């Protein structure tokens, strides 16, 4: 199998994983909207704050899986693809840090 076909196979696999992630996210948003409609007294920000440490563990697992996939792709990529993968991981790290900063500063706890 040539390097080009290996890269194409990896890109197809990455695309499928991205599609599954998008479908799961849309599903979770739909469930949240239904819960919000049928239980308006449910305080989503309060629940997110209450379960912030278990959600942190989930985010760390997702970040670890993304970095593992990136390193797997990086080892199998050619020199031209490696530079693109380096830029990709740089953007990922920036977005990850912004996300964690937003999670830390998001909930005020109901205090003014």
SVG drawing of the C-alpha trace seen along z (x, -y; Angstrom):
<svg xmlns="http://www.w3.org/2000/svg" viewBox="-43 -42 52 44">
<polyline fill="none" stroke="black" stroke-width="0.4" points="0.0,0.0 1.5,-3.4 1.8,-6.3 -0.8,-8.3 -3.4,-5.6 -2.5,-5.3 -3.0,-9.0 -6.3,-8.9 -7.4,-6.0 -6.4,-8.0 -8.3,-11.1 -11.4,-9.0 -11.2,-7.6 -10.7,-11.1 -13.7,-12.3 -15.9,-9.5 -14.8,-10.2 -15.6,-13.9 -19.0,-13.0 -19.8,-10.8 -18.7,-13.6 -21.0,-16.1 -24.0,-13.7 -23.4,-13.0 -23.2,-16.7 -26.4,-17.4 -28.1,-14.6 -27.0,-15.9 -28.2,-19.4 -31.6,-18.0 -31.9,-16.1 -31.0,-19.3 -33.6,-21.3 -36.3,-18.6 -35.3,-18.5 -35.4,-22.3 -38.9,-22.3 -40.4,-19.7 -38.6,-20.7 -38.3,-24.5 -37.3,-24.6 -34.2,-22.6 -31.2,-24.9 -28.6,-23.8 -25.9,-26.3 -26.3,-25.0 -26.1,-21.4 -23.0,-22.1 -21.3,-23.8 -22.4,-20.9 -20.8,-18.3 -17.8,-20.3 -15.2,-17.9 -16.8,-14.8 -17.1,-16.9 -13.4,-17.9 -12.5,-14.2 -14.6,-13.7 -12.9,-16.6 -9.5,-15.3 -10.4,-11.9 -11.5,-13.6 -8.3,-15.7 -6.2,-12.6 -8.0,-10.7 -7.5,-13.7 -3.7,-13.9 -3.3,-10.1 -5.1,-10.3 -2.9,-13.2 0.3,-11.5 -0.8,-8.4 -1.4,-10.5 1.8,-12.4 3.9,-9.2 2.4,-8.0 2.4,-11.3 4.9,-12.6 6.9,-15.8 4.3,-17.9 1.5,-16.6 3.5,-16.9 3.7,-20.7 -0.1,-20.8 -0.5,-18.5 1.7,-20.8 -0.5,-23.8 -3.6,-21.7 -2.3,-20.7 -1.4,-24.3 -5.0,-25.4 -6.3,-22.5 -4.2,-23.6 -5.3,-27.2 -9.0,-26.2 -8.6,-23.8 -7.0,-26.5 -9.8,-29.0 -12.4,-26.3 -10.9,-25.6 -10.6,-29.3 -14.3,-29.8 -15.3,-26.8 -13.4,-28.3 -14.9,-31.8 -18.4,-30.9 -20.4,-30.2 -20.7,-33.0 -22.5,-30.9 -25.5,-33.2 -23.5,-35.8 -23.4,-39.4"/>
</svg>
